[in-house]
Amino acid sequence: MERDDAPRAPDTGRGWPRAAGLFGVTMAASAVQPSVLVAVPFLLLAGTRGLRGLGLIAGAVLAMMLVVSGSRDGVWYIERAWALLVGGWFVGITLAAPAWRLSDRLLASVGGALAVSGGVLALRGGGWETVDFAVADGILGGVTTAVQAISLVRGEALSPALVSALQETARAQIVVFPAMLAVASMAGVGVAWWLYHRLRGEGDQALGPVRGFRFNDHMVWVMIGGLLLLVLRWGDALARVGSNAVVFMGALYALRGAAVFMFISGGLSLFGYVMLAVGLVLAAPVVVGILMMVGIGDTWLDVRGKLRETTV
């Protein structure tokens, strides 16, 4: 979500629901602690752009407590190193190119972090396998804990079919965890950006309305490249790269498609949000697929731009 550069009436909507929505995405998509993906970039923003006011200082103290808490195993260091990379890239890009759209800065930050971490893991023999194993162990361990907790509450064991389905879902998540982590990181840094401005007393409009969300149109080639890698099947490693590219770009295009719908309709009513939630619960692949197609189509059609021209 970002500020739209086209002229429009000042946005007077509340900003906190957008930040809450992004934090929900961070929680749903992240294979690591979602709070770390917000706290580390927030601390970097506060450290480089300045602490001003009791609210910002209190926020920095709380963020620091979140960063240093937890059991210091391998995953603890991995998730903080990743958050530091993404946050560092975001701060650097923001200082160097403050006029860039927020979505472009977030995309560039994730891309830079992926390039650096990928290079480091490639140079370190067995580095990727170590990270993959640690994340897989954490995801499967979380499923086991959830199954045990649900069984304890129910007073009886879950059916083997349901347990098997949960484990299959976890394995699928392991395959595409880099893409999901990238989506969660974009959302988490967006929350940190909003929180920093809010606590600094600059209002809560650091995140623009969803209807203005867009990103560089050339990113469609990442989607096309991912699809080609999936179709051509040049080995398991490249197929996994392709699946992650498709999942990552699919999530962005689904949000772009939602932005187009909201721009055309002028926003959703409470009933509209309820119906969207019901659709996602009952037919998530269909709803997400439609939004993706609309988002991809907007790359070439620029629906919102043409509608603005017809209303001027």
C-alpha positions in Angstrom: 0.0 0.0 0.0 1.4 3.4 -0.9 0.7 6.9 -1.7 -0.7 7.3 -5.3 1.1 9.9 -7.2 -1.9 10.9 -9.3 -3.9 13.9 -8.1 -6.8 13.1 -5.8 -8.6 14.4 -2.9 -6.7 14.1 0.4 -7.1 10.8 2.0 -8.9 11.2 5.3 -9.4 7.6 6.2 -7.8 6.0 9.2 -4.4 4.5 8.7 -4.3 2.0 11.5 -6.6 -0.6 9.7 -4.1 -0.7 6.9 -1.2 -1.3 9.3 -3.3 -3.9 11.1 -4.0 -5.7 7.8 -0.3 -5.7 6.9 0.6 -7.1 10.3 -2.0 -9.8 9.7 -0.3 -10.7 6.5 3.1 -10.8 8.4 1.7 -13.2 10.9 0.0 -15.4 8.3 2.9 -15.6 5.8 6.0 -15.6 8.0 7.8 -18.8 8.9 9.7 -16.8 11.6 8.7 -14.5 14.4 6.5 -11.8 12.8 7.3 -9.3 15.6 11.0 -9.5 14.6 10.2 -8.5 11.0 8.6 -5.3 12.4 10.9 -4.6 15.4 14.2 -4.7 13.7 13.3 -2.4 10.8 11.6 -0.1 13.3 14.8 0.2 15.3 16.9 0.9 12.2 14.4 3.6 11.2 14.5 5.1 14.7 18.3 4.9 14.8 19.0 6.5 11.5 16.1 9.0 11.3 16.2 10.1 14.9 14.3 9.4 18.2 11.9 12.2 19.0 9.3 12.1 21.7 8.4 9.7 24.5 6.2 7.6 22.2 9.1 6.9 19.8 11.5 6.2 22.7 9.0 3.8 24.3 8.4 2.1 21.0 12.2 1.6 20.5 12.5 0.1 24.0 9.7 -2.3 23.4 11.1 -3.2 19.9 14.5 -3.9 21.5 12.9 -6.2 24.1 11.2 -8.2 21.3 14.5 -8.5 19.4 16.6 -9.8 22.2 13.9 -12.2 23.6 13.5 -15.8 22.8 15.6 -19.0 22.9 18.8 -18.3 21.0 18.9 -21.3 18.7 19.9 -21.3 15.0 16.5 -20.0 13.9 16.8 -17.1 16.4 19.9 -15.9 14.6 18.6 -16.6 11.1 15.4 -14.6 11.5 17.2 -11.6 13.1 19.9 -11.6 10.4 17.2 -11.6 7.7 15.2 -8.8 9.4 18.5 -6.8 9.7 19.2 -7.3 6.0 15.7 -6.3 4.8 15.5 -3.4 7.2 19.0 -2.2 6.3 18.2 -2.2 2.6 14.9 -0.4 3.2 16.5 2.4 5.3 19.3 2.8 2.7 17.0 3.0 -0.2 14.7 5.4 1.6 17.6 7.7 2.3 19.0 7.4 -1.2 15.6 7.6 -3.1 12.9 9.0 -0.8 10.7 9.9 -3.9 10.3 6.2 -4.7 6.9 4.7 -4.1 6.7 2.7 -0.9 5.9 -0.5 -2.7 9.0 -0.1 -4.9 11.2 0.5 -1.9 9.9 -2.6 -0.2 10.4 -4.7 -3.3 13.9 -3.4 -3.8 14.7 -4.1 -0.1 13.5 -7.7 -0.3 15.3 -8.2 -3.6 18.6 -6.8 -2.1 18.3 -9.0 1.0 17.6 -12.1 -1.1 20.7 -11.3 -3.3 23.0 -10.8 -0.3 21.7 -13.8 1.7 21.7 -16.0 -1.4 25.3 -15.0 -2.2 26.4 -15.7 1.4 24.7 -19.1 1.5 26.2 -20.0 -1.9 29.7 -19.2 -0.7 29.3 -21.1 2.5 29.1 -24.8 1.7 25.9 -26.4 3.0 24.6 -23.0 4.1 21.3 -23.3 2.3 20.7 -26.9 3.5 21.2 -25.7 7.1 18.7 -22.9 6.8 16.2 -25.1 5.0 16.5 -27.8 7.7 16.1 -25.3 10.5 13.0 -23.7 9.0 11.5 -27.1 8.1 12.0 -28.3 11.6 10.4 -25.2 13.0 7.3 -25.4 10.7 6.8 -29.2 11.3 7.4 -28.7 15.1 4.7 -26.0 15.1 2.2 -28.3 13.4 2.9 -31.0 15.9 2.4 -28.6 18.8 -0.8 -27.3 17.3 -2.2 -30.8 16.8 -1.3 -31.7 20.4 -2.9 -28.5 21.7 -6.1 -29.0 19.7 -6.3 -32.7 20.8 -5.9 -31.6 24.5 -8.7 -29.0 24.1 -11.0 -31.5 22.3 -10.3 -34.3 24.8 -9.7 -36.7 21.9 -7.1 -37.1 19.2 -7.6 -35.6 15.7 -8.4 -37.9 12.9 -5.4 -39.3 11.0 -6.7 -37.8 7.8 -6.8 -34.3 9.3 -3.3 -34.7 10.8 -2.0 -35.9 7.4 -3.6 -32.9 5.6 -2.0 -30.5 8.1 1.4 -32.1 7.6 1.0 -31.9 3.8 0.2 -28.2 4.1 3.3 -27.7 6.2 5.5 -29.5 3.7 4.1 -27.3 0.9 4.8 -24.2 3.1 8.4 -25.4 3.5 8.9 -25.5 -0.3 7.8 -21.9 -0.8 8.9 -20.5 2.6 11.3 -18.0 0.8 8.4 -16.5 -1.1 6.2 -16.4 1.9 9.0 -14.8 4.0 9.5 -12.2 1.3 5.8 -11.3 1.4 5.8 -11.2 5.2 8.9 -9.1 5.2 7.4 -6.5 2.8 4.3 -6.3 5.1 6.4 -6.2 8.3 8.6 -3.3 7.1 5.5 -1.5 5.9 4.1 -1.8 9.5 7.4 -0.5 10.9 7.3 2.5 8.5 3.7 3.3 9.6 4.6 2.8 13.3 7.6 5.0 13.1 5.7 7.9 11.5 2.8 7.4 13.9 4.9 7.5 17.1 6.9 10.4 15.7 3.7 12.4 15.6 3.5 12.7 11.8 0.0 11.2 11.6 -1.1 7.8 10.5 -1.2 8.3 6.7 2.3 6.8 6.0 0.5 3.9 4.3 -1.7 5.1 1.5 -5.1 3.5 0.6 -5.2 0.0 -0.8 -6.8 1.3 -4.0 -3.5 3.1 -4.9 -1.4 0.0 -4.6 0.8 -0.7 -7.6 4.4 -1.6 -8.4 6.8 -1.6 -11.3 5.1 -3.2 -14.3 8.4 -4.9 -15.4 8.0 -7.2 -12.4 5.7 -9.2 -14.6 8.8 -10.8 -16.1 9.6 -12.4 -12.7 6.2 -14.0 -12.8 6.8 -15.2 -16.4 10.2 -16.5 -15.6 8.9 -18.4 -12.6 6.2 -20.0 -14.8 8.8 -21.0 -17.4 11.0 -22.7 -14.8 8.0 -24.6 -13.5 7.0 -25.8 -17.0 10.4 -26.6 -18.3 11.5 -28.6 -15.3 15.2 -28.1 -15.4 15.8 -29.8 -12.1 14.3 -29.7 -8.7 16.3 -26.6 -7.6 15.2 -24.4 -10.5 11.6 -25.7 -10.2 11.7 -24.6 -6.6 13.0 -21.2 -7.6 10.1 -21.0 -10.1 7.5 -22.0 -7.6 8.7 -19.4 -5.2 8.7 -16.7 -7.9 5.1 -17.6 -8.8 3.9 -17.6 -5.2 5.6 -14.3 -4.4 4.4 -12.4 -7.5 1.0 -14.1 -7.3 0.5 -12.6 -3.8 1.5 -9.1 -5.1 -0.7 -9.4 -8.2 -3.7 -10.6 -6.1 -3.3 -7.4 -3.9 -3.0 -5.3 -7.0 -6.2 -6.9 -8.4 -7.9 -6.1 -5.1 -6.7 -2.5 -5.4 -8.3 -2.3 -8.9 -11.6 -3.6 -7.6 -11.6 -1.1 -4.7 -10.7 1.8 -7.0 -13.6 1.0 -9.3 -16.1 0.4 -6.5 -14.9 3.3 -4.4 -14.1 0.9 -1.5 -15.9 -2.0 0.2 -18.7 -1.7 2.7 -18.9 -3.8 5.8 -21.1 -6.3 3.9 -18.5 -6.3 1.1 -15.7 -7.2 3.6 -17.9 -10.0 5.0 -18.6 -11.4 1.6 -14.9 -11.3 0.7 -14.0 -13.1 3.9 -16.6 -15.8 3.2 -15.3 -16.1 -0.4 -11.8 -16.6 0.9 -12.9 -19.2 3.4 -15.1 -21.2 0.9 -13.3 -20.7 -2.4 -9.9 -19.1 -1.7 -8.2 -20.5 -4.9 -11.0 -19.1 -7.1 -11.0 -15.6 -5.4 -7.3 -15.3 -5.3 -7.0 -16.5 -8.9 -9.5 -13.9 -10.1 -7.7 -11.1 -8.2 -4.3 -12.3 -9.7 -5.7 -12.2 -13.3 -7.1 -8.7 -12.7 -3.8 -7.6 -11.2 -1.7 -9.0 -14.1 -4.1 -7.4 -16.6 -3.7 -4.1 -14.9 0.0 -4.2 -15.9 -0.9 -3.7 -19.6 -4.3 -2.1 -19.4 -3.7 0.4 -16.6 -7.4 0.3 -15.7 -7.1 3.0 -13.0 -5.2 5.4 -15.2 -7.7 5.1 -18.0 -10.6 5.6 -15.6 -8.9 8.8 -14.3 -8.6 10.1 -17.8 -12.3 9.6 -18.6 -13.3 11.4 -15.4 -11.1 14.5 -15.9 
